[in-house]
Amino acid sequence: LEKALVPAEASAATLRKVVVVARHGVKNPYHEVGGVLEPGVAMAPMSAYTERHWPTFSAGPGELTPHGAQLLELLGAYFAERYQELRANLSCERFAVFADPNS
């Protein structure tokens, strides 16, 4: 039954590209202390909603934490190993990486 679901030409298929859609790693999710909690949504500082204080992060507001950087390195290493055959057949002119730090 499983063979009937896979086209005969699938065994001869060649992977030509990989598209990864992902969000950032672990970032400091907070805005400046005392600033608006969530612009356009919660327009008052956190103190207007709770008496709790901001947790302390080792990265500035919106910046990637050291742990987040480590996780992204691991993800990159995984993709490099997983798709090494695909990467080996690419010339530098055809290999591209796009990153938007604000999304």
N, C-alpha and C positions, 0 to 999 in steps of 0.2 A: 504494500500500500504506500509506504513512504517513497519508494522509487517512482511511483506514478505521479507524485506531487512535485518532483524535481525535473525540470526540463532536461532533455538529453544533453544540450549544449552547456549546461551549468558546470559540468565537470571540466570543461575546457575554458571556462570563463577566466578572465584576467582582471585582477584588481588594478584600477587605473588611478583612483584617487580616494582620499578619505576626507570627509568633512566632519569636524568636531564642533558641536555647538555646546558651549559651556558658559557658566557664569564664573565670576572670580573665585578665588580661594577664600580663606578665612581672613576677612578684613575687620578692622575696627568699624563697627556699624554705626557708631555715634557721631554726631556733629559736635561742634565745640561745646564745652561745658557751659551751661547757662544759655545756650542758643536754642533756637526753635527745634523741637523734638523731631518733626518730620515735615519739611517744607511742603506747603500745599495741603497737608493733611492734619497734622497736630501742630498748630502755629504757636504754641506756648512752650516754654522750657519744660523739661522733665519734672521740675519741682512743682509745677502746676497740677500734675497728675498723681504724684507719689512723693513720699518722704524719703524713699530709697535714693542712694547716690549712684552715680555712674560707676561701673566697674573700671578698674585701671587696666589700660592696654599698653603694650610696649610700642605700639605704633600710633601715629597721629590719626585724627578723625578721617575716616575713609581710606586709610592706607592699609596695605597688606601687612599682616602680622608675620613675625619670623616663622611661626607654625604654618601659616598660610603659604609662605614661600617654600617651605620644606615640602608641603603637600603638592604644590605645583611642580616642583622638581621631580618628585616621585611619579606624577602623572606624565610628565615629559619623558622620563626614562622608560615608563611602560609603553608609551606610543612609539618611542624610538626602537625598542626591542620588538614590539608586536608587528610593526610595519617596516622592519629593516630591509626586507626584500624590495618593497615598493620604493623606499628611499634610495636604495642602491642603484635603481634604474632612472633616477631623476638627475638632471643636470642642475647646476646652481641657478640657471636662468629660469627653471620651471618650478623651483621650490619657493614657497612664499608663506609667511606667517603674518597675521594681522592681529593686533591687540588694541583694544579700546579700553583704557583704564577707567573710563567714566560710565561704563555700562554694567 
